[in-house]
């Protein structure tokens, strides 16, 4: 499988890097992750999608993270609101393979569904990356990303991304944009949030009412 490599830089972290860091703060380095081969050319815009982000032209801006941060989700256990996916096994979501071909993704039932990763211990998080499905140009609805130390996500929940403008998942109405899936995945600034568990919601897509996940990465460091 052809692999691409991409570096990301956060605007806020870049400002900190250029203005000078305090001695006790870790050095900042570009987040680099292996990207899969693109499976379609171009980014056709789906019709009649609310709050759609304008597709970016050119390379994605880089994103800086503290030196030593790692993908804490790699090979970690995954649970879901749909414990018996229609296609694939939940372990595919953290196996490190971002290929969007048949057999490399998990398909969950229709309606609001979530997947959850247990990082094994509390951590300070810098970035989340999610690949839903990139073999076709799609928009996934009701995307919500949260972190908590509570495995049931009842208390101590921090929401990092929410484009569920109609509050279908009952996690609060979100204002973040919907976006077109690509082989690059979606990067979400975790802003130093702390927690052991990471949960993603979705509610179907422009292609069907089903939910799909190829891979999730959670970049950060164990909490001190």
Secondary structure, 3 states (H helix, E strand, C coil): CCCEEEEEECHHHHHHHHHCCCCCCCCEEEEEEEECCCCCCCCCCCCCCCCECCCCCCCCCCEEEECCCEECCCCCCEEECCCCCCECCHHHHHCCCCCCCCCCCEEECCCCEEEEEEEEEEEEEEEEEEECCCCCCCEECCCEEEEECCCCCCCCCEEEEECCCCCCCCCCCCCCCECECCCCCEEEECCCCEEEEEEEEECCECCCCCEEECEEEEEEEECC
